[in-house]
């Protein structure tokens, strides 16, 4: 009976307390967005909390693909520990939020009055943490990224005898491959 009590106290639960701390973590990433007819750089900063194999954070970035913008998003990551102490740890991620349009002078058409709207942003894929030292990792990832952009150019139609206001609306759903390199603290 005494042996069973000692054995119960010396098991994994007794050696490792059940409290896993939630740790603050920051990720900085840069990458390339590759689409059908062009490619462009992207930059992101994400701050959040890491708990066991999960990460949840808020991020913001600079997206220069087709129309300049600043995505603001929620980032969720799940890592898969192949072996404890392994240098390589695969992960999956998903980002979702709003793409805030930030048109450059090139994006505005010939000085016409142009209105850009804010719309949907998402990015999902897989990657690998390369552990450098405790709580520091190099990140490599690849995924699918999408942003929607709508802009309206004010204009008039002169086809009728009386000119009428007729805005031209352009909707874009921009699908891209996202390849990123980053650092996590």
C-alpha angles and dihedrals in degrees: 000000000000090000091055091051092051091046091051091052095048097052125108093279091059094046097048119038114230092235111102110185121236106234129205111234137183128203126195118190140176127184153139129275110208120193140165098285107010147016132217141177125261133195129196139182119193128184123187150112131292121208118178104306096344131090126189121182150149119242144185131191152163117257114190098177112128094319121029115244147150116238117207111194152155114251123205122183134179119193125200116216106214093186128356108262092019117154092216120059119175119214143180124218141189128192126188133173147095129319107217109206115232103176119203121217086260090057091056109082116239095317093301118146102267127184119199121194130210115244147159127324127184138164129178134170148108136278148157134254113217104202111222101173134335109314094357123102142167111227128210118181143164129191151130120288130189135182131175122218129183126183133177126207115203113231147150130234114227095184092096122065088250115051110240131198109254118170118202113225122201121191121194129187104190115201117192144167110241122209116181141181118196150157126232124202 
